[in-house]
Amino acid sequence: DTGVSQDPRHKITKRGQNVTFRCDPISEHNRLYWYRQTLGQGPEFLTYFQNEAQLEKSRLLSDRFSAERPKGSFSTLEIQRTEQGDSAMYLCASTPTGRQTQYFGPGTRLLVL
Amino acid sequence: DQQVKQNSPSLSVQEGRISILNCDYTNSMFDYFLWYKKYPAEGPTFLISISSIKDKNEDGRFTVFLNKSAKHLSLHIVPSQPGDSAVYFCAASGEGGATNKLIFGTGTLLAVQP
């Protein structure tokens, strides 16, 4: 399977703990996006990478959130000092340069207790 | 401010009939529109897209229509099948800059009755 993969698929944590999610985009897709989806809403943009460069961050991405894509391949999204309001589905998508269709992974569902 | 709106939270149709899902947008900078299908606990699956220079795009049972003057697009599914039952999201991109981030609507739950 050469689609976008995400790990873990589910994460339950206690408030105040740190969590890290991983996204492996489709091979040779140099554009990578993170989105967050809460119940009853559509996915909302969080951040965007072109290769290893993080070129845009949404105001939704508070200081507790950090994302990296160190070698321009996989990406990680870390949430520090999690809060109950961080409970959501975190989605990763990728696309090659010059294309506008984004392909999504299965998501990581986070529950903060 | 919701730039992409799907005003029908749900839609129920009979198997074999046409399903029409609607989407409205407010930002005239959008130049590319997409429809995604989503099952619970899974990521969105790309269905079909349309550039703003076109008014129709067809792929098998799926057709997307774009009315730029009305800032409206619709997805037609003919014939509808029970396996089409899912949440459908409309998305738009191209609001400016090179990011091409997607702006999503809130989704429409389609139920196709056998």
gemmi code that builds the backbone of each chain (N, CA, C; Angstrom):
import gemmi

chains = {
    "A": [
        ("ASP", (0.848, -1.185, 0.000), (0.000, 0.000, 0.000), (0.886, 1.238, 0.000)),
        ("THR", (0.702, 2.143, -0.970), (1.553, 3.310, -1.053), (0.814, 4.571, -0.655)),
        ("GLY", (-0.267, 4.464, 0.089), (-1.010, 5.623, 0.538), (-0.333, 6.299, 1.709)),
        ("VAL", (-0.975, 7.369, 2.204), (-0.489, 8.073, 3.378), (-0.763, 7.206, 4.609)),
        ("SER", (0.236, 7.065, 5.458), (0.034, 6.292, 6.685), (0.258, 7.184, 7.900)),
        ("GLN", (-0.455, 6.862, 8.967), (-0.344, 7.611, 10.213), (-0.247, 6.651, 11.382)),
        ("ASP", (0.504, 7.056, 12.369), (0.705, 6.213, 13.532), (0.833, 7.080, 14.785)),
        ("PRO", (0.151, 6.724, 15.910), (-0.788, 5.622, 16.016), (-2.150, 5.960, 15.417)),
        ("ARG", (-3.019, 5.003, 15.335), (-4.376, 5.270, 14.866), (-5.233, 5.825, 15.999)),
        ("HIS", (-4.922, 5.422, 17.223), (-5.673, 5.889, 18.384), (-4.697, 6.183, 19.512)),
        ("LYS", (-5.033, 7.227, 20.284), (-4.196, 7.577, 21.429), (-5.092, 8.117, 22.529)),
        ("ILE", (-4.987, 7.509, 23.698), (-5.685, 8.007, 24.880), (-4.622, 8.478, 25.859)),
        ("THR", (-4.770, 9.692, 26.347), (-3.769, 10.227, 27.252), (-4.448, 11.028, 28.353)),
        ("LYS", (-3.709, 11.302, 29.376), (-4.233, 12.111, 30.465), (-3.842, 13.569, 30.238)),
        ("ARG", (-4.701, 14.432, 30.688), (-4.437, 15.862, 30.571), (-3.063, 16.202, 31.154)),
        ("GLY", (-2.306, 17.016, 30.407), (-0.991, 17.417, 30.864), (0.150, 16.617, 30.278)),
        ("GLN", (-0.181, 15.464, 29.679), (0.851, 14.636, 29.063), (1.187, 15.151, 27.665)),
        ("ASN", (2.364, 14.762, 27.193), (2.769, 15.090, 25.817), (2.477, 13.902, 24.905)),
        ("VAL", (2.074, 14.197, 23.670), (1.847, 13.141, 22.687), (2.522, 13.522, 21.376)),
        ("THR", (2.910, 12.513, 20.619), (3.533, 12.727, 19.314), (2.905, 11.791, 18.303)),
        ("PHE", (2.557, 12.351, 17.146), (1.976, 11.574, 16.058), (2.929, 11.602, 14.871)),
        ("ARG", (2.870, 10.533, 14.090), (3.727, 10.444, 12.909), (2.896, 10.310, 11.655)),
        ("CYS", (3.378, 10.912, 10.581), (2.743, 10.806, 9.273), (3.802, 10.452, 8.231)),
        ("ASP", (3.533, 9.421, 7.448), (4.370, 9.076, 6.305), (3.579, 9.368, 5.038)),
        ("PRO", (4.002, 10.358, 4.272), (3.234, 10.729, 3.078), (3.474, 9.737, 1.942)),
        ("ILE", (2.733, 9.908, 0.882), (2.969, 9.121, -0.330), (4.360, 9.477, -0.855)),
        ("SER", (5.074, 8.447, -1.277), (6.444, 8.630, -1.736), (6.515, 9.693, -2.831)),
        ("GLU", (7.489, 10.590, -2.700), (7.740, 11.662, -3.665), (6.720, 12.796, -3.618)),
        ("HIS", (5.808, 12.761, -2.662), (4.936, 13.908, -2.437), (5.694, 14.877, -1.533)),
        ("ASN", (6.065, 16.023, -2.083), (6.887, 16.918, -1.282), (6.063, 17.915, -0.469)),
        ("ARG", (4.751, 17.949, -0.678), (3.894, 18.831, 0.119), (3.134, 17.981, 1.141)),
        ("LEU", (3.170, 18.445, 2.392), (2.535, 17.690, 3.469), (1.734, 18.652, 4.333)),
        ("TYR", (0.532, 18.226, 4.694), (-0.394, 19.061, 5.465), (-0.868, 18.301, 6.697)),
        ("TRP", (-1.097, 19.046, 7.771), (-1.788, 18.528, 8.947), (-3.108, 19.277, 9.118)),
        ("TYR", (-4.141, 18.503, 9.426), (-5.460, 19.053, 9.698), (-5.980, 18.454, 11.003)),
        ("ARG", (-6.961, 19.123, 11.580), (-7.629, 18.601, 12.768), (-9.137, 18.610, 12.520)),
        ("GLN", (-9.787, 17.534, 12.921), (-11.232, 17.443, 12.750), (-11.896, 17.118, 14.074)),
        ("THR", (-12.857, 17.945, 14.448), (-13.657, 17.680, 15.642), (-15.065, 17.274, 15.224)),
        ("LEU", (-15.800, 16.743, 16.162), (-17.117, 16.174, 15.869), (-18.041, 17.206, 15.237)),
        ("GLY", (-18.637, 16.832, 14.116), (-19.607, 17.708, 13.469), (-19.000, 18.801, 12.598)),
        ("GLN", (-17.687, 18.791, 12.507), (-17.001, 19.814, 11.695), (-16.204, 19.154, 10.579)),
        ("GLY", (-15.856, 19.971, 9.580), (-14.927, 19.487, 8.577), (-13.500, 19.643, 9.070)),
        ("PRO", (-12.554, 18.992, 8.412), (-11.148, 19.162, 8.797), (-10.726, 20.630, 8.720)),
        ("GLU", (-9.888, 21.044, 9.677), (-9.375, 22.419, 9.699), (-7.857, 22.386, 9.562)),
        ("PHE", (-7.336, 23.244, 8.716), (-5.909, 23.302, 8.437), (-5.114, 23.684, 9.680)),
        ("LEU", (-4.004, 22.965, 9.893), (-3.095, 23.298, 10.993), (-1.770, 23.849, 10.484)),
        ("THR", (-1.113, 23.085, 9.590), (0.198, 23.502, 9.146), (0.565, 22.827, 7.838)),
        ("TYR", (1.580, 23.379, 7.146), (1.951, 22.940, 5.804), (3.473, 22.912, 5.669)),
        ("PHE", (3.961, 21.844, 5.052), (5.377, 21.703, 4.754), (5.581, 21.560, 3.245)),
        ("GLN", (6.589, 22.262, 2.757), (7.094, 22.021, 1.400), (8.485, 21.426, 1.617)),
        ("ASN", (8.636, 20.150, 1.299), (9.852, 19.420, 1.675), (10.030, 19.542, 3.194)),
        ("GLU", (11.205, 20.008, 3.641), (11.421, 20.081, 5.094), (11.030, 21.432, 5.679)),
        ("ALA", (10.652, 22.373, 4.845), (10.348, 23.725, 5.315), (8.882, 23.855, 5.714)),
        ("GLN", (8.660, 24.332, 6.947), (7.296, 24.605, 7.416), (6.937, 26.013, 6.958)),
        ("LEU", (6.051, 26.122, 5.993), (5.799, 27.404, 5.341), (4.559, 28.134, 5.844)),
        ("GLU", (3.662, 27.428, 6.500), (2.484, 28.110, 7.028), (1.960, 27.378, 8.256)),
        ("LYS", (1.544, 28.153, 9.234), (0.911, 27.620, 10.441), (-0.378, 28.363, 10.703)),
        ("SER", (-1.420, 27.639, 11.015), (-2.693, 28.252, 11.363), (-2.628, 28.838, 12.761)),
        ("ARG", (-3.486, 29.824, 13.007), (-3.559, 30.361, 14.376), (-4.130, 29.320, 15.333)),
        ("LEU", (-4.719, 28.239, 14.779), (-5.190, 27.140, 15.631), (-4.017, 26.428, 16.294)),
        ("LEU", (-2.838, 26.567, 15.707), (-1.658, 25.866, 16.213), (-1.035, 26.699, 17.321)),
        ("SER", (-1.464, 26.396, 18.553), (-0.948, 27.165, 19.693), (0.509, 26.806, 19.953)),
        ("ASP", (1.097, 27.497, 20.930), (2.506, 27.259, 21.267), (2.738, 25.844, 21.776)),
        ("ARG", (1.690, 25.171, 22.179), (1.859, 23.803, 22.687), (2.027, 22.794, 21.541)),
        ("PHE", (1.755, 23.237, 20.344), (1.850, 22.358, 19.173), (3.149, 22.644, 18.427)),
        ("SER", (3.811, 21.583, 17.994), (4.971, 21.756, 17.134), (5.000, 20.636, 16.110)),
        ("ALA", (5.392, 20.978, 14.909), (5.455, 19.994, 13.831), (6.820, 20.085, 13.176)),
        ("GLU", (7.282, 18.920, 12.721), (8.566, 18.866, 12.043), (8.478, 17.936, 10.845)),
        ("ARG", (9.386, 18.164, 9.921), (9.559, 17.247, 8.801), (11.043, 17.285, 8.456)),
        ("PRO", (11.842, 16.643, 9.292), (13.298, 16.871, 9.285), (14.007, 16.551, 7.969)),
        ("LYS", (13.607, 15.540, 7.269), (14.317, 15.174, 6.047), (13.418, 15.284, 4.827)),
        ("GLY", (12.317, 15.973, 5.003), (11.406, 16.137, 3.884), (10.626, 14.890, 3.539)),
        ("SER", (10.658, 13.901, 4.438), (9.883, 12.689, 4.171), (8.743, 12.599, 5.179)),
        ("PHE", (8.927, 11.853, 6.285), (7.859, 11.743, 7.275), (7.783, 13.035, 8.097)),
        ("SER", (6.671, 13.192, 8.775), (6.467, 14.369, 9.627), (5.961, 13.927, 10.989)),
        ("THR", (6.255, 14.713, 12.010), (5.704, 14.474, 13.340), (4.969, 15.719, 13.826)),
        ("LEU", (3.908, 15.472, 14.571), (3.142, 16.538, 15.219), (3.143, 16.238, 16.707)),
        ("GLU", (3.672, 17.154, 17.501), (3.735, 16.966, 18.945), (2.812, 17.959, 19.629)),
        ("ILE", (2.091, 17.485, 20.619), (1.266, 18.342, 21.465), (1.796, 18.229, 22.887)),
        ("GLN", (2.203, 19.334, 23.431), (2.705, 19.342, 24.805), (1.579, 19.762, 25.763)),
        ("ARG", (1.634, 19.220, 26.965), (0.677, 19.584, 28.026), (-0.751, 19.527, 27.482)),
        ("THR", (-1.137, 18.345, 27.035), (-2.430, 18.199, 26.383), (-3.579, 18.679, 27.268)),
        ("GLU", (-4.598, 19.202, 26.602), (-5.823, 19.661, 27.255), (-6.993, 18.881, 26.663)),
        ("GLN", (-8.108, 18.857, 27.391), (-9.261, 18.108, 26.904), (-9.739, 18.635, 25.561)),
        ("GLY", (-9.564, 19.919, 25.332), (-9.968, 20.511, 24.061), (-9.128, 20.071, 22.873)),
        ("ASP", (-8.024, 19.365, 23.143), (-7.196, 18.842, 22.055), (-7.761, 17.541, 21.502)),
        ("SER", (-8.752, 16.977, 22.156), (-9.358, 15.735, 21.689), (-9.965, 15.959, 20.303)),
        ("ALA", (-9.516, 15.169, 19.336), (-9.923, 15.363, 17.947), (-9.294, 14.269, 17.107)),
        ("MET", (-9.656, 14.273, 15.802), (-8.972, 13.424, 14.829), (-7.908, 14.294, 14.157)),
        ("TYR", (-6.666, 13.833, 14.159), (-5.586, 14.566, 13.509), (-5.272, 13.871, 12.185)),
        ("LEU", (-5.396, 14.628, 11.110), (-5.273, 14.084, 9.761), (-4.038, 14.639, 9.073)),
        ("CYS", (-3.401, 13.795, 8.304), (-2.249, 14.185, 7.505), (-2.604, 13.972, 6.041)),
        ("ALA", (-2.143, 14.861, 5.182), (-2.403, 14.730, 3.751), (-1.145, 15.109, 2.993)),
        ("SER", (-1.022, 14.579, 1.778), (0.133, 14.934, 0.964), (-0.272, 15.105, -0.490)),
        ("THR", (0.585, 15.814, -1.212), (0.359, 16.045, -2.635), (1.686, 16.441, -3.270)),
        ("PRO", (1.873, 16.131, -4.542), (3.095, 16.586, -5.195), (2.992, 18.061, -5.597)),
        ("THR", (4.124, 18.686, -5.789), (4.144, 20.081, -6.230), (3.413, 20.206, -7.559)),
        ("GLY", (2.625, 21.270, -7.679), (1.900, 21.514, -8.912), (0.522, 20.899, -8.953)),
        ("ARG", (0.210, 20.072, -7.974), (-1.111, 19.457, -7.906), (-1.876, 20.026, -6.721)),
        ("GLN", (-3.185, 20.031, -6.831), (-4.005, 20.575, -5.740), (-4.824, 19.520, -5.019)),
        ("THR", (-4.870, 18.322, -5.545), (-5.614, 17.260, -4.857), (-4.757, 16.688, -3.745)),
        ("GLN", (-5.282, 16.718, -2.536), (-4.579, 16.173, -1.388), (-5.138, 14.802, -1.041)),
        ("TYR", (-4.225, 13.914, -0.674), (-4.589, 12.550, -0.319), (-4.344, 12.371, 1.172)),
        ("PHE", (-5.390, 11.910, 1.842), (-5.358, 11.851, 3.294), (-4.994, 10.478, 3.823)),
        ("GLY", (-4.375, 10.481, 4.995), (-4.165, 9.256, 5.733), (-5.388, 8.904, 6.554)),
        ("PRO", (-5.303, 7.800, 7.312), (-6.459, 7.333, 8.087), (-6.727, 8.144, 9.336)),
        ("GLY", (-5.760, 8.991, 9.733), (-5.955, 9.829, 10.906), (-5.497, 9.188, 12.204)),
        ("THR", (-5.226, 10.035, 13.177), (-4.960, 9.604, 14.551), (-6.038, 10.226, 15.430)),
        ("ARG", (-6.795, 9.358, 16.098), (-7.842, 9.871, 16.984), (-7.274, 10.024, 18.384)),
        ("LEU", (-7.280, 11.249, 18.888), (-6.742, 11.555, 20.219), (-7.877, 11.806, 21.189)),
        ("LEU", (-7.791, 11.162, 22.343), (-8.735, 11.408, 23.435), (-7.931, 11.813, 24.656)),
        ("VAL", (-8.199, 13.009, 25.156), (-7.515, 13.509, 26.352), (-8.483, 13.446, 27.528)),
        ("LEU", (-8.107, 12.666, 28.530), (-8.985, 12.481, 29.698), (-8.687, 13.483, 30.803)),
    ],
    "B": [
        ("ASP", (-15.952, 32.840, 10.422), (-16.659, 33.016, 9.165), (-16.463, 31.754, 8.319)),
        ("GLN", (-17.579, 31.081, 8.023), (-17.513, 29.826, 7.293), (-17.436, 30.147, 5.808)),
        ("GLN", (-16.281, 29.914, 5.182), (-16.111, 30.247, 3.774), (-16.706, 29.194, 2.846)),
        ("VAL", (-16.840, 27.970, 3.353), (-17.430, 26.879, 2.580), (-18.578, 26.309, 3.412)),
        ("LYS", (-19.752, 26.282, 2.819), (-20.937, 25.889, 3.582), (-21.663, 24.730, 2.925)),
        ("GLN", (-22.008, 23.758, 3.733), (-22.878, 22.684, 3.299), (-24.095, 22.754, 4.209)),
        ("ASN", (-25.172, 23.280, 3.676), (-26.321, 23.628, 4.514), (-27.213, 22.444, 4.857)),
        ("SER", (-27.027, 21.315, 4.172), (-27.831, 20.133, 4.482), (-26.997, 19.165, 5.298)),
        ("PRO", (-27.308, 19.014, 6.579), (-26.512, 18.084, 7.401), (-26.700, 16.628, 6.982)),
        ("SER", (-27.856, 16.331, 6.391), (-28.106, 14.942, 6.021), (-29.012, 14.873, 4.800)),
        ("LEU", (-28.934, 13.712, 4.127), (-29.730, 13.463, 2.932), (-30.002, 11.968, 2.857)),
        ("SER", (-31.253, 11.622, 2.561), (-31.610, 10.216, 2.425), (-32.215, 9.986, 1.047)),
        ("VAL", (-31.698, 8.986, 0.322), (-32.206, 8.673, -1.015), (-32.373, 7.167, -1.150)),
        ("GLN", (-33.187, 6.778, -2.103), (-33.385, 5.358, -2.391), (-32.293, 4.859, -3.336)),
        ("GLU", (-31.928, 3.618, -3.147), (-30.964, 2.972, -4.033), (-31.433, 3.107, -5.479)),
        ("GLY", (-30.486, 3.455, -6.366), (-30.807, 3.585, -7.782), (-31.209, 4.987, -8.205)),
        ("ARG", (-31.591, 5.815, -7.221), (-31.989, 7.186, -7.548), (-30.760, 8.099, -7.533)),
        ("ILE", (-30.975, 9.361, -7.881), (-29.890, 10.337, -7.892), (-29.716, 10.960, -6.506)),
        ("SER", (-28.474, 11.127, -6.101), (-28.155, 11.899, -4.890), (-27.540, 13.215, -5.348)),
        ("ILE", (-28.014, 14.309, -4.785), (-27.469, 15.630, -5.099), (-27.038, 16.296, -3.804)),
        ("LEU", (-25.744, 16.531, -3.693), (-25.198, 17.189, -2.516), (-24.731, 18.576, -2.921)),
        ("ASN", (-25.051, 19.557, -2.111), (-24.792, 20.952, -2.447), (-23.755, 21.607, -1.546)),
        ("CYS", (-23.116, 22.633, -2.100), (-22.052, 23.341, -1.387), (-22.020, 24.783, -1.887)),
        ("ASP", (-21.903, 25.713, -0.975), (-21.784, 27.134, -1.325), (-20.490, 27.690, -0.747)),
        ("TYR", (-19.908, 28.646, -1.435), (-18.688, 29.261, -0.923), (-18.790, 30.769, -1.044)),
        ("THR", (-17.958, 31.453, -0.284), (-18.042, 32.911, -0.261), (-16.813, 33.594, -0.854)),
        ("ASN", (-15.685, 32.888, -0.892), (-14.439, 33.516, -1.301), (-14.220, 33.350, -2.804)),
        ("SER", (-14.227, 34.444, -3.535), (-14.076, 34.381, -4.988), (-12.651, 34.036, -5.408)),
        ("MET", (-11.726, 33.986, -4.456), (-10.343, 33.607, -4.776), (-10.198, 32.100, -4.959)),
        ("PHE", (-11.137, 31.321, -4.471), (-11.035, 29.870, -4.617), (-10.994, 29.503, -6.095)),
        ("ASP", (-10.040, 28.634, -6.471), (-9.933, 28.263, -7.873), (-9.959, 26.753, -8.106)),
        ("TYR", (-10.152, 25.998, -7.047), (-10.170, 24.537, -7.186), (-11.060, 23.984, -6.102)),
        ("PHE", (-11.916, 23.047, -6.504), (-12.908, 22.519, -5.580), (-12.861, 20.990, -5.611)),
        ("LEU", (-13.063, 20.394, -4.453), (-12.957, 18.938, -4.340), (-14.101, 18.399, -3.505)),
        ("TRP", (-14.426, 17.146, -3.756), (-15.347, 16.403, -2.907), (-14.618, 15.194, -2.328)),
        ("TYR", (-14.814, 15.003, -1.031), (-14.251, 13.865, -0.325), (-15.381, 13.094, 0.331)),
        ("LYS", (-15.164, 11.810, 0.460), (-16.088, 10.902, 1.133), (-15.401, 10.402, 2.393)),
        ("LYS", (-16.157, 10.331, 3.481), (-15.524, 9.916, 4.723), (-16.409, 8.935, 5.477)),
        ("TYR", (-15.813, 7.793, 5.821), (-16.453, 6.838, 6.720), (-15.987, 7.131, 8.145)),
        ("PRO", (-16.794, 6.744, 9.141), (-16.380, 6.970, 10.530), (-15.021, 6.352, 10.822)),
        ("ALA", (-14.215, 7.047, 11.583), (-12.909, 6.576, 12.041), (-11.918, 6.355, 10.895)),
        ("GLU", (-12.178, 6.931, 9.732), (-11.230, 6.865, 8.633), (-10.935, 8.270, 8.123)),
        ("GLY", (-9.855, 8.402, 7.361), (-9.563, 9.680, 6.745), (-10.425, 9.925, 5.519)),
        ("PRO", (-10.528, 11.183, 5.079), (-11.308, 11.482, 3.868), (-10.694, 10.832, 2.635)),
        ("THR", (-11.560, 10.324, 1.771), (-11.126, 9.727, 0.505), (-11.514, 10.644, -0.632)),
        ("PHE", (-10.560, 10.994, -1.472), (-10.823, 11.885, -2.595), (-11.775, 11.232, -3.593)),
        ("LEU", (-12.777, 12.014, -4.039), (-13.740, 11.506, -5.016), (-13.553, 12.138, -6.374)),
        ("ILE", (-13.665, 13.456, -6.418), (-13.670, 14.160, -7.689), (-13.372, 15.627, -7.431)),
        ("SER", (-12.825, 16.301, -8.434), (-12.492, 17.709, -8.285), (-12.868, 18.477, -9.539)),
        ("ILE", (-12.816, 19.803, -9.419), (-13.087, 20.653, -10.576), (-12.320, 21.958, -10.430)),
        ("SER", (-11.737, 22.384, -11.535), (-11.076, 23.674, -11.575), (-12.108, 24.761, -11.857)),
        ("SER", (-11.796, 25.964, -11.418), (-12.735, 27.068, -11.605), (-12.905, 27.467, -13.064)),
        ("ILE", (-12.053, 26.964, -13.951), (-12.200, 27.309, -15.368), (-13.197, 26.376, -16.060)),
        ("LYS", (-13.680, 25.385, -15.328), (-14.663, 24.459, -15.882), (-15.992, 24.612, -15.156)),
        ("ASP", (-17.060, 24.085, -15.759), (-18.341, 24.093, -15.059), (-18.874, 22.682, -14.795)),
        ("LYS", (-18.167, 21.684, -15.296), (-18.615, 20.310, -15.084), (-17.425, 19.376, -15.187)),
        ("ASN", (-17.427, 18.367, -14.321), (-16.443, 17.293, -14.415), (-17.125, 15.993, -14.037)),
        ("GLU", (-16.869, 14.966, -14.823), (-17.578, 13.698, -14.632), (-16.574, 12.567, -14.479)),
        ("ASP", (-16.869, 11.656, -13.563), (-16.042, 10.474, -13.356), (-16.951, 9.326, -12.933)),
        ("GLY", (-17.304, 8.505, -13.920), (-18.181, 7.370, -13.611), (-19.538, 7.836, -13.124)),
        ("ARG", (-19.925, 7.373, -11.940), (-21.234, 7.739, -11.385), (-21.248, 9.137, -10.771)),
        ("PHE", (-20.099, 9.761, -10.680), (-19.976, 11.047, -9.981), (-19.782, 12.199, -10.977)),
        ("THR", (-20.561, 13.254, -10.790), (-20.423, 14.462, -11.591), (-20.447, 15.661, -10.661)),
        ("VAL", (-19.520, 16.567, -10.870), (-19.515, 17.799, -10.087), (-19.824, 18.959, -11.039)),
        ("PHE", (-20.713, 19.821, -10.596), (-21.108, 21.009, -11.344), (-20.674, 22.247, -10.561)),
        ("LEU", (-20.128, 23.229, -11.285), (-19.699, 24.467, -10.651), (-20.407, 25.652, -11.299)),
        ("ASN", (-21.038, 26.473, -10.482), (-21.674, 27.718, -10.925), (-20.956, 28.862, -10.245)),
        ("LYS", (-19.974, 29.444, -10.949), (-19.137, 30.465, -10.330), (-19.914, 31.721, -9.974)),
        ("SER", (-20.854, 32.098, -10.822), (-21.594, 33.336, -10.553), (-22.413, 33.216, -9.280)),
        ("ALA", (-22.896, 32.004, -9.006), (-23.679, 31.767, -7.790), (-22.809, 31.296, -6.637)),
        ("LYS", (-21.525, 31.073, -6.903), (-20.609, 30.516, -5.901), (-21.205, 29.231, -5.306)),
        ("HIS", (-21.557, 28.334, -6.176), (-22.243, 27.115, -5.778), (-21.697, 25.932, -6.566)),
        ("LEU", (-21.507, 24.830, -5.878), (-21.188, 23.597, -6.582), (-22.033, 22.460, -6.018)),
        ("SER", (-22.187, 21.436, -6.851), (-22.977, 20.295, -6.431), (-22.321, 19.013, -6.913)),
        ("LEU", (-22.574, 17.955, -6.176), (-22.102, 16.614, -6.523), (-23.319, 15.752, -6.804)),
        ("HIS", (-23.349, 15.155, -7.994), (-24.420, 14.255, -8.366), (-23.876, 12.825, -8.381)),
        ("ILE", (-24.616, 11.933, -7.765), (-24.249, 10.518, -7.760), (-25.402, 9.755, -8.395)),
        ("VAL", (-25.111, 9.123, -9.537), (-26.157, 8.391, -10.255), (-25.590, 7.087, -10.831)),
        ("PRO", (-26.203, 5.922, -10.572), (-27.241, 5.723, -9.580), (-26.634, 5.585, -8.190)),
        ("SER", (-27.357, 5.957, -7.179), (-26.868, 5.827, -5.798), (-26.879, 4.360, -5.369)),
        ("GLN", (-25.859, 4.001, -4.595), (-25.740, 2.631, -4.101), (-25.608, 2.652, -2.574)),
        ("PRO", (-26.012, 1.600, -1.891), (-25.893, 1.581, -0.420), (-24.464, 1.850, 0.063)),
        ("GLY", (-23.473, 1.409, -0.704), (-22.075, 1.648, -0.336), (-21.671, 3.110, -0.407)),
        ("ASP", (-22.524, 3.947, -0.994), (-22.243, 5.382, -1.046), (-22.571, 6.066, 0.276)),
        ("SER", (-23.227, 5.367, 1.168), (-23.612, 5.956, 2.461), (-22.358, 6.337, 3.246)),
        ("ALA", (-22.221, 7.619, 3.519), (-21.030, 8.167, 4.180), (-21.257, 9.658, 4.386)),
        ("VAL", (-20.276, 10.318, 4.979), (-20.300, 11.784, 5.064), (-19.507, 12.335, 3.883)),
        ("TYR", (-20.071, 13.300, 3.187), (-19.425, 13.916, 2.040), (-19.026, 15.348, 2.389)),
        ("PHE", (-17.753, 15.640, 2.151), (-17.228, 16.972, 2.422), (-16.885, 17.676, 1.113)),
        ("CYS", (-17.281, 18.905, 1.028), (-16.879, 19.806, -0.029), (-15.663, 20.577, 0.477)),
        ("ALA", (-14.679, 20.820, -0.384), (-13.496, 21.577, 0.015), (-13.081, 22.494, -1.121)),
        ("ALA", (-12.404, 23.579, -0.754), (-11.945, 24.551, -1.737), (-10.520, 24.966, -1.423)),
        ("SER", (-9.787, 25.345, -2.462), (-8.425, 25.838, -2.257), (-8.148, 26.986, -3.208)),
        ("GLY", (-7.005, 27.657, -2.961), (-6.586, 28.728, -3.854), (-6.952, 30.106, -3.374)),
        ("GLU", (-7.127, 30.258, -2.047), (-7.553, 31.569, -1.533), (-6.427, 32.584, -1.546)),
        ("GLY", (-5.318, 32.203, -2.056), (-4.202, 33.144, -2.112), (-2.968, 32.511, -1.510)),
        ("GLY", (-1.827, 32.803, -2.023), (-0.600, 32.199, -1.526), (-0.360, 30.858, -2.172)),
        ("ALA", (0.739, 30.246, -1.836), (1.146, 29.008, -2.490), (0.819, 27.772, -1.669)),
        ("THR", (0.171, 27.962, -0.527), (-0.057, 26.821, 0.358), (-1.041, 25.829, -0.229)),
        ("ASN", (-2.085, 26.329, -0.890), (-3.158, 25.471, -1.400), (-3.798, 24.628, -0.301)),
        ("LYS", (-3.863, 25.214, 0.894), (-4.564, 24.498, 1.962), (-6.031, 24.387, 1.593)),
        ("LEU", (-6.665, 23.331, 2.106), (-8.068, 23.096, 1.816), (-8.936, 23.703, 2.909)),
        ("ILE", (-10.016, 24.334, 2.487), (-11.040, 24.842, 3.393), (-12.260, 23.956, 3.203)),
        ("PHE", (-12.691, 23.320, 4.281), (-13.758, 22.328, 4.199), (-15.095, 22.879, 4.685)),
        ("GLY", (-16.166, 22.325, 4.134), (-17.485, 22.512, 4.693), (-17.678, 21.571, 5.870)),
        ("THR", (-18.876, 21.606, 6.450), (-19.143, 20.802, 7.643), (-19.660, 19.408, 7.324)),
        ("GLY", (-19.869, 19.129, 6.052), (-20.232, 17.783, 5.650), (-21.725, 17.535, 5.551)),
        ("THR", (-22.084, 16.568, 4.699), (-23.463, 16.100, 4.557), (-23.451, 14.595, 4.683)),
        ("LEU", (-24.262, 14.080, 5.595), (-24.375, 12.636, 5.781), (-25.377, 12.076, 4.779)),
        ("LEU", (-24.894, 11.253, 3.873), (-25.751, 10.630, 2.867), (-26.102, 9.215, 3.296)),
        ("ALA", (-27.384, 8.925, 3.294), (-27.856, 7.572, 3.584), (-28.606, 7.064, 2.360)),
        ("VAL", (-28.108, 5.987, 1.779), (-28.762, 5.388, 0.620), (-29.500, 4.147, 1.098)),
        ("GLN", (-30.809, 4.193, 0.975), (-31.668, 3.113, 1.468), (-31.830, 2.029, 0.407)),
        ("PRO", (-31.629, 0.761, 0.793), (-31.786, -0.341, -0.179), (-33.236, -0.482, -0.633)),
    ],
}
model = gemmi.Model(1)
for chain_id, residues in chains.items():
    chain = gemmi.Chain(chain_id)
    for i, (resn, *xyz) in enumerate(residues, 1):
        res = gemmi.Residue()
        res.name, res.seqid = resn, gemmi.SeqId(i, " ")
        for name, pos in zip(("N", "CA", "C"), xyz):
            atom = gemmi.Atom()
            atom.name, atom.element = name, gemmi.Element(name[0])
            atom.pos, atom.b_iso = gemmi.Position(*pos), 0.0
            res.add_atom(atom)
        chain.add_residue(res)
    model.add_chain(chain)
structure = gemmi.Structure()
structure.add_model(model)
structure.setup_entities()
